[in-house]
Amino acid sequence: MDNKLIIYQILPRLFTNTCTNCIPSGTIEQNGVGKLNDITPEVLNSIKELGTTHIWYTGLIEHATKTDYSAQGITPPDNPHVVKGQAGSPYAIKDYYDIDPDLAESVPDRMREFESLVRRTHAAGMKVIIDFVPNHTARVYHSDSKPKGIKDFGEDDNKEMFFSPSNNYYYITRQLFSPSFPLGEGKKAYVEFPAKATGDDCFSAFPGVNNWYETVKLNYGRDPYDGSGHYSPIPDTWFKMLHILRFWATKGVDAFRCDMAFMVPLEFWQWAIPNVKDQYPHVQFIAEIYDIGLYRPFIFQGGFDYLYDKVNLYDTLRGVQCLNYSAATLTNCWQSLEGISDHMLNFLENHDEQRFGSRQYAGDPAKVIPSLVVSSMISTGPMMIYFGQELGEQATDAEGFSGRDGRTTIFDYWSLGTLRRWYNDGHPDGSQLTPRERWLRNKYIRILNLAKNEDAVAKGRFFDLMYVNYENPTFNPHRQYAFLRNYNGETLLIAVNFSSDSCDLAINIPLHAFETLDIPEGKAVARELITDSEDLKTLSSEEPFRTMIPPYDAVVWKIRHDAVKPLH
């Protein structure tokens, strides 16, 4: 397993789009679109400043869209009645073997442009993550780029059967697809007969507007009526998906972020991941997963390298920030992950979640420091940020289909002012950023690089200090959280303050910590790594460790054991 990963997620469609006058629900001609070729070595080097080890390029694979590319040989055009937004959902895949034509300067050369981006990313010292979307496809799937001998999903299905292990889809037999919204009239109507099951496990012909109506569920051999699995002989869908994974591995992809992985049978992952790693042992798998009860099976049986820790740490940090949860509840997070914490991928933002700085979340991106320090430093597992997060993007726009929901749209053609100022027409030198954007980005650079490069965080052990500070009169466990990280003769004391008031803390460190982590007691000149300041500190089980923390801030005090002088 790599040392600590720092993942930077971008949506190329928006990332380098410089349009300054986007209109809600605008077309590609009106609002423009970012291109893969715009992600130049200069841009990549700026991304790497954040400590980035991996870039997750989101929305690369060809998906359903209202933009017509039939003149460029991409057929059939997608029916607009089953496409969300003008650009379409990146998760309604219509060709697993192709690159989204929106992202290409030369549509016929789109795969070559992607291959060039992979080479540039590797040359910049970073690895490439792309989406693998196994649970569902666009309602109409057709690959015009598939290798010879490969058949489309559904091509050989028996549409008279709701479920057959050899079918790729589930069919609502003898029913017309009839959602709760209009599908058009005449030749422009969308007609699907028999109806296919919708991607969010809607096994009826009547999905609503809140269903994933633009997608259809793939069949991995599980009968949804009784939950029984039919995996011998190996279902056709399994072989098709394995071929797709290996196809992208040959393109130089280093990792797959597996969309809604828990909606696909665990048995598939047990089979597919080893079959990929047998030929491409360096390729890693990241699972989007929302059930803590599935964490251990998906790691130890499924073979995943990393899992989203959304329902545990993310939700708890959001509760501390927004819902008056006590910071002390963070202790529950690591306790529930005993033995698997290094497999957890932490984040504060991604394309599914509201922006930290949005009015629906913290309301002020500058309040992020305590959450950022905890999520990036509580474990050796990966930390992920979402493009523009480091600039304080607040998602105040109503872009079209997305609406003003505190998220950055994945459905619309759009451009973000924060990103335009950073991108600076391909010269991201920071000169166009506002003072707050520059300050915040520098904080992210400092904290993420510390998380990656400090061995005590990237490789070391963890010790929670909350249990000895609950009755500490200087320490408010409702608003402050403190822990140690330790490795090879170095200890970090990390404390964060979720309060709008500064605090002067006298943090108790128990004898058990000194014994367990082999920390010497005494006095030492310690360095605070975020501000790069120094101070003489006492490190003792009998005297508290004293530090001040400003409002919504954090300290990371580093003590080298060989610098500790005995107290007496």
C-alpha positions in Angstrom: 0.0 0.0 0.0 1.3 3.5 -0.9 2.3 6.1 1.7 -0.5 8.5 2.5 -2.5 9.5 -0.6 -3.7 13.0 -1.3 -6.4 12.9 -4.0 -7.5 15.9 -5.9 -10.9 15.4 -7.6 -11.7 17.5 -10.7 -14.6 17.6 -13.1 -12.7 18.5 -16.4 -15.9 19.8 -17.9 -15.9 22.7 -15.5 -12.3 22.8 -14.4 -10.7 24.9 -17.1 -13.9 26.5 -18.5 -13.2 30.2 -18.8 -16.7 31.4 -19.8 -17.6 34.5 -17.8 -21.2 34.8 -18.7 -22.8 31.4 -18.3 -26.6 31.2 -18.4 -28.6 28.7 -16.4 -29.3 25.5 -18.5 -27.0 26.9 -21.2 -25.8 24.8 -24.1 -22.2 23.9 -24.7 -22.1 26.7 -27.4 -23.5 29.2 -24.8 -21.5 28.2 -21.7 -18.4 26.5 -23.1 -16.6 23.5 -21.6 -13.2 22.6 -20.2 -10.9 20.5 -22.3 -8.4 17.8 -21.4 -5.7 19.6 -23.4 -6.1 22.6 -21.1 -4.7 20.5 -18.2 -1.1 21.4 -19.1 2.1 20.7 -17.2 1.9 24.1 -15.6 -1.6 23.4 -14.4 -0.6 20.0 -13.1 2.4 21.4 -11.2 0.0 23.9 -9.5 -2.2 21.0 -8.4 0.8 19.1 -7.1 1.6 22.0 -4.8 -1.3 20.9 -2.7 0.6 17.7 -1.9 -1.4 15.8 -4.5 -0.4 12.3 -5.2 -3.4 11.2 -7.3 -5.8 13.2 -9.6 -9.3 11.8 -9.9 -10.6 12.8 -13.3 -14.4 12.7 -12.9 -16.7 12.3 -15.9 -14.2 11.2 -18.5 -16.1 8.3 -19.9 -18.7 8.9 -22.6 -22.1 9.4 -21.1 -25.6 10.5 -22.2 -25.9 14.2 -23.1 -28.2 16.6 -24.9 -25.3 17.7 -27.1 -25.6 16.0 -30.5 -22.3 14.4 -31.8 -23.9 12.4 -34.5 -22.0 14.5 -37.1 -18.8 13.2 -35.5 -19.9 9.6 -35.8 -21.1 9.2 -32.3 -24.5 7.5 -32.5 -27.3 7.4 -31.6 -27.9 10.9 -30.2 -29.4 10.7 -26.7 -33.1 11.4 -26.2 -33.2 14.7 -24.1 -36.2 13.4 -22.1 -33.9 10.9 -20.3 -30.9 13.2 -19.8 -30.4 15.3 -16.7 -29.2 18.8 -17.5 -27.7 19.9 -20.8 -24.4 18.1 -20.3 -25.9 15.0 -18.7 -24.8 12.9 -15.7 -21.2 11.6 -15.9 -22.7 8.4 -14.3 -25.1 7.6 -17.1 -22.5 5.8 -19.2 -23.4 5.1 -22.8 -19.9 3.8 -23.9 -17.5 2.3 -21.4 -14.8 2.2 -24.0 -14.8 5.9 -25.0 -13.9 9.4 -23.8 -16.6 12.1 -23.4 -16.4 14.1 -26.7 -17.2 17.3 -24.8 -13.6 17.2 -23.3 -11.8 16.9 -26.6 -10.4 19.7 -28.7 -10.6 17.3 -31.7 -13.4 14.8 -31.2 -11.9 12.1 -33.5 -8.7 12.3 -31.4 -10.4 12.2 -28.0 -8.8 8.9 -26.9 -5.3 10.2 -27.9 -6.0 13.4 -25.9 -6.8 11.3 -22.9 -3.7 9.2 -23.3 -1.6 12.3 -23.5 -3.2 13.6 -20.3 -2.3 10.4 -18.5 1.3 10.8 -19.7 1.4 14.5 -18.5 0.0 13.5 -15.1 2.6 10.8 -14.7 5.3 13.1 -15.8 4.2 15.6 -13.1 4.7 12.9 -10.5 1.0 12.1 -9.9 -1.2 9.1 -10.6 -4.5 8.9 -12.4 -7.8 7.8 -11.0 -10.9 7.4 -13.2 -14.5 6.4 -12.4 -15.7 2.8 -12.9 -19.5 2.8 -12.9 -20.6 -0.8 -12.5 -24.1 -0.5 -11.2 -25.9 1.1 -14.1 -25.6 2.5 -17.6 -27.5 5.2 -19.6 -31.0 4.1 -20.6 -29.7 3.6 -24.1 -26.2 2.0 -24.2 -24.3 1.8 -27.4 -20.5 1.6 -27.8 -19.1 2.7 -31.1 -15.6 2.3 -29.8 -15.7 -1.2 -28.4 -12.9 -3.6 -29.3 -13.5 -6.3 -31.9 -15.4 -9.2 -30.5 -17.1 -7.3 -27.6 -20.8 -7.0 -27.6 -22.9 -4.2 -26.1 -24.7 -4.6 -22.8 -28.2 -6.0 -23.5 -27.4 -7.1 -27.0 -28.1 -10.8 -26.4 -30.6 -10.3 -23.6 -33.9 -12.3 -23.5 -36.3 -9.3 -22.9 -39.2 -11.7 -22.1 -37.6 -12.4 -18.7 -37.6 -10.1 -15.7 -34.5 -11.9 -14.4 -32.0 -14.3 -16.1 -28.4 -14.8 -14.9 -27.3 -14.4 -18.5 -29.1 -11.1 -19.1 -27.2 -7.8 -18.6 -30.4 -5.9 -17.6 -33.6 -6.5 -15.7 -36.8 -6.1 -17.7 -40.3 -5.1 -16.6 -41.9 -7.5 -19.0 -44.8 -6.3 -21.2 -44.6 -2.8 -19.6 -43.9 0.4 -21.3 -41.4 2.7 -19.5 -43.8 5.3 -18.0 -42.1 7.6 -15.4 -44.0 10.4 -13.6 -42.8 13.0 -16.1 -43.4 13.4 -19.9 -41.3 11.6 -22.4 -42.2 13.7 -25.4 -44.6 13.1 -28.3 -44.3 11.8 -31.9 -41.0 11.0 -33.4 -39.1 12.9 -30.6 -40.7 10.8 -27.8 -38.5 8.4 -25.8 -40.0 4.9 -26.0 -38.6 2.0 -24.0 -40.4 -1.3 -24.3 -40.2 -3.4 -22.3 -39.1 -1.1 -19.6 -35.8 -1.7 -17.9 -35.2 -1.5 -14.1 -33.9 2.0 -13.1 -30.4 2.3 -11.7 -31.3 3.0 -8.0 -33.0 -0.4 -7.7 -36.3 0.8 -8.9 -37.7 -2.5 -10.3 -40.8 -1.0 -11.8 -41.8 0.8 -15.0 -42.8 3.9 -13.1 -39.8 5.8 -11.6 -40.3 9.4 -10.4 -38.2 12.5 -10.9 -36.2 11.8 -7.8 -35.2 8.3 -9.1 -32.1 7.8 -11.2 -34.4 7.8 -14.2 -31.6 8.5 -16.6 -29.9 5.1 -15.8 -30.8 1.4 -15.9 -29.7 -1.2 -13.4 -27.1 -3.8 -14.5 -27.7 -7.5 -13.6 -24.8 -9.3 -12.0 -26.7 -12.5 -11.4 -28.7 -11.5 -8.3 -32.4 -12.1 -8.4 -33.9 -9.0 -6.7 -37.2 -10.8 -5.8 -35.6 -13.2 -3.4 -32.0 -11.9 -3.1 -30.6 -15.2 -4.4 -27.3 -15.1 -6.3 -26.7 -17.0 -9.5 -22.9 -16.8 -10.0 -22.1 -20.2 -11.6 -21.6 -20.2 -14.4 -20.0 -16.7 -14.2 -22.6 -14.2 -15.5 -21.9 -12.4 -18.8 -22.0 -9.0 -17.1 -19.0 -10.0 -15.0 -16.9 -10.8 -18.1 -17.9 -7.6 -19.8 -16.9 -5.5 -16.8 -13.6 -7.2 -16.3 -12.7 -6.5 -19.9 -13.6 -2.8 -19.3 -11.4 -2.6 -16.2 -8.4 -4.2 -18.0 -9.0 -2.0 -21.1 -8.5 1.2 -19.0 -5.6 -0.3 -17.1 -3.8 -0.7 -20.4 -4.2 3.1 -20.9 -2.1 3.8 -17.8 -5.0 4.3 -15.3 -3.6 3.7 -11.8 -6.8 3.4 -9.8 -10.6 3.1 -10.1 -13.1 4.9 -8.0 -15.9 2.4 -8.1 -19.3 4.2 -8.1 -21.9 2.8 -5.7 -19.8 -0.3 -5.2 -22.1 -1.7 -2.5 -25.0 -1.9 -5.0 -23.0 -4.6 -6.9 -22.7 -8.1 -5.4 -19.6 -8.6 -3.2 -19.0 -11.8 -5.1 -18.3 -9.8 -8.3 -15.6 -7.8 -6.5 -14.0 -10.9 -5.0 -13.6 -12.2 -8.5 -12.9 -9.1 -10.6 -10.3 -7.2 -8.4 -7.9 -10.2 -8.2 -8.3 -10.8 -11.9 -7.3 -7.2 -12.6 -4.4 -7.2 -10.1 -3.1 -10.4 -11.5 -2.1 -8.5 -14.7 -1.9 -5.0 -13.2 -0.8 -5.4 -9.6 -0.2 -1.7 -9.1 -3.9 -0.8 -9.9 -5.9 0.2 -6.8 -9.6 0.1 -6.1 -11.6 2.7 -4.1 -15.2 1.9 -3.1 -18.0 4.5 -2.8 -19.8 2.9 0.1 -22.3 4.2 2.7 -22.8 1.3 5.2 -20.2 0.9 7.9 -21.4 -2.7 8.4 -20.0 -3.4 4.9 -16.6 -1.9 5.5 -14.8 -5.0 6.6 -16.3 -7.4 4.1 -15.5 -5.0 1.2 -11.9 -4.8 2.4 -11.1 -8.3 3.5 -13.4 -10.2 1.1 -14.0 -7.8 -1.7 -10.3 -6.8 -2.0 -10.8 -3.0 -2.0 -7.7 -0.9 -1.1 -9.7 2.1 0.2 -13.3 2.9 1.1 -15.2 6.2 1.4 -15.7 7.0 5.1 -18.7 9.2 4.5 -21.2 7.8 7.1 -18.6 7.8 9.9 -16.0 10.6 9.9 -17.5 12.9 7.3 -21.0 12.9 8.9 -19.5 13.4 12.4 -17.4 16.3 11.4 -20.4 17.9 9.6 -22.4 17.3 12.8 -19.7 19.0 14.9 -19.7 22.0 12.5 -23.4 22.3 11.9 -25.5 20.3 14.3 -24.0 21.0 17.7 -22.4 17.5 18.0 -19.7 17.4 20.6 -16.2 17.1 19.3 -15.8 14.2 21.7 -18.0 12.1 19.3 -14.9 12.0 17.0 -13.5 9.4 19.3 -16.3 7.0 18.3 -15.1 7.4 14.6 -11.7 5.8 15.1 -13.0 3.3 17.6 -15.5 1.9 15.1 -12.6 1.5 12.6 -10.2 -0.4 14.7 -7.9 -2.4 12.5 -9.1 -0.8 9.2 -8.5 2.9 9.6 -5.7 2.9 7.1 -8.2 1.8 4.4 -10.5 4.8 5.0 -10.6 7.6 2.5 -11.5 10.9 4.2 -13.0 14.0 2.6 -14.9 17.2 3.4 -16.2 17.7 -0.2 -16.9 15.8 -3.4 -19.3 16.0 -6.3 -22.1 14.4 -4.3 -21.8 16.6 -1.2 -22.4 20.3 -0.4 -19.4 22.6 -0.5 -17.9 23.2 3.0 -18.2 27.0 2.5 -21.8 26.9 1.2 -24.6 28.4 3.2 -26.0 24.9 3.6 -22.8 23.7 5.4 -20.4 26.0 7.3 -21.2 29.2 5.5 -17.6 30.4 5.7 -14.8 28.4 4.0 -12.3 29.9 6.4 -13.8 27.8 9.2 -12.4 24.6 7.6 -9.1 24.3 9.4 -10.1 22.1 12.4 -12.1 19.8 10.1 -9.3 19.7 7.5 -6.7 18.8 10.2 -8.8 16.1 11.7 -9.8 14.5 8.4 -6.3 14.6 7.0 -4.3 13.7 10.1 -6.5 11.2 12.2 -5.2 8.2 10.2 -2.7 7.0 7.6 -5.6 6.6 5.0 -6.1 8.9 2.0 -7.4 12.4 2.1 -9.4 13.8 -0.8 -10.3 17.3 -1.7 -12.6 18.6 -4.5 -11.5 21.2 -7.1 -12.1 24.7 -5.8 -12.4 23.5 -2.2 -8.9 24.9 -1.5 -10.1 28.3 -2.9 -13.3 28.4 -0.7 -15.8 27.7 -3.5 -19.2 28.2 -2.0 -21.5 26.9 -4.9 -23.8 29.9 -4.8 -24.9 29.5 -8.4 -28.2 28.0 -9.7 -26.5 26.4 -12.8 -29.6 24.8 -14.3 -30.7 21.2 -13.5 -28.6 21.3 -10.3 -30.3 24.3 -8.8 -28.9 26.4 -5.9 -28.3 23.4 -3.7 -24.8 24.1 -2.2 -23.2 21.7 -4.7 -21.2 22.3 -7.8 -23.3 20.9 -10.7 -22.3 17.7 -12.5 -25.2 18.0 -14.9 -24.7 21.4 -16.6 -22.2 23.3 -18.7 -20.8 25.9 -16.2 -17.7 27.8 -15.1 -16.6 28.7 -11.5 -15.2 32.2 -10.8 -12.9 30.8 -8.1 -11.4 28.3 -10.6 -11.1 31.0 -13.4 -9.1 33.2 -11.0 -6.8 30.4 -10.1 -6.5 29.0 -13.7 -5.7 32.5 -15.0 -6.0 31.5 -18.7 -3.5 28.6 -18.2 -1.1 30.5 -15.9 -2.0 29.5 -12.4 0.4 31.7 -10.5 -2.0 32.9 -7.9 -1.9 36.5 -9.1 -5.7 36.7 -9.8 -6.8 35.2 -6.6 -8.5 37.3 -3.9 -6.6 37.7 -0.6 -8.9 35.2 1.1 -8.5 32.6 -1.7 -4.7 32.9 -1.6 -4.7 32.6 2.2 -6.9 29.6 2.2 -5.1 27.8 -0.6 -1.8 28.3 1.3 -3.4 26.8 4.4 -4.4 23.7 2.3 -1.0 23.5 0.8 0.6 23.6 4.3 -1.8 21.1 6.0 -2.0 18.6 3.2 1.7 18.5 2.7 2.2 18.0 6.4 -0.3 15.1 6.3 1.6 13.5 3.4 5.2 14.1 4.4 5.2 13.9 8.2 5.9 10.2 9.0 4.0 10.4 12.2 0.8 11.1 10.2 1.6 9.1 7.0 2.9 6.0 8.8 2.5 6.4 12.5 0.4 5.4 15.4 -2.6 7.2 16.9 -3.5 8.0 20.5 -6.7 9.8 21.5 -6.3 12.3 24.4 -10.0 13.0 25.0 -10.5 10.5 27.8 -8.1 12.3 30.1 -9.4 15.8 29.3 -13.1 15.5 29.8 -12.9 17.1 33.3 -10.1 19.4 32.4 -11.2 23.0 33.2 -9.2 24.5 30.3 -10.5 22.0 27.8 -14.0 22.0 26.3 -14.6 18.5 24.8 -17.6 19.8 23.1 -15.5 22.2 20.9 -12.0 20.9 21.1 -10.4 17.6 20.1 -6.8 16.4 20.7 -4.7 13.4 19.8 -1.2 12.2 19.3 0.5 10.8 16.2 3.8 9.0 16.7 6.5 7.4 14.6 10.2 6.6 14.9 11.3 9.0 17.6 8.9 11.8 16.8 5.5 12.7 18.3 2.9 15.2 17.1 0.4 16.7 19.5 -2.5 17.8 17.3 -5.4 19.8 18.8 -8.2 21.6 17.0 -10.7 24.2 18.1 -14.2 24.2 16.5 -15.2 27.3 18.6 -15.6 30.9 17.5 -13.5 31.8 20.6 -9.8 31.2 21.0 -8.7 28.9 23.8 -5.8 28.5 26.1 -5.4 24.7 26.7 -3.5 22.8 29.2 -3.8 19.3 27.7 -3.3 16.2 29.9 -1.2 13.4 28.4 -1.6 10.2 30.4 1.3 7.9 31.5 -0.2 5.2 29.3 0.6 7.3 26.2 4.2 7.7 27.2 4.6 4.0 27.8 2.7 2.9 24.7 4.4 5.2 22.3 7.8 5.2 24.0 7.8 9.0 24.5 10.4 10.5 26.9 9.2 12.9 29.6 10.8 16.3 29.9 11.1 19.7 28.2 11.9 20.3 24.6 11.8 23.1 22.0 8.8 22.0 19.9 7.9 23.3 16.4 4.3 24.2 15.5 4.1 22.9 11.9 1.2 25.0 10.5 2.7 28.3 11.5 6.4 27.1 11.6 6.9 28.7 15.1 8.8 27.3 18.0 8.2 27.2 21.8 9.6 25.4 24.8 7.1 22.8 25.8 6.7 20.4 28.7 6.0 16.8 27.8 5.0 15.0 31.0 2.3 12.8 32.5 2.3 15.0 35.6 2.2 18.5 33.9 -0.1 19.5 31.1 1.0 20.5 27.6 0.1 24.1 27.1 -1.0 25.7 23.9 -3.3 28.4 22.5 -5.5 27.9 19.5 -7.3 30.7 17.7 -10.9 30.4 16.7 -11.6 27.7 14.1 -8.0 26.8 14.0 -5.6 24.0 14.9 -2.1 23.3 16.1 0.3 20.5 15.2 3.2 20.5 17.7 6.2 18.3 16.7 8.5 17.0 19.4 11.7 15.1 18.5 12.4 12.6 21.2 16.1 13.2 21.1 15.5 16.8 21.9 13.7 16.1 25.1 15.6 17.1 28.3 14.6 15.5 31.6 12.5 17.7 34.0 14.8 17.2 37.0 
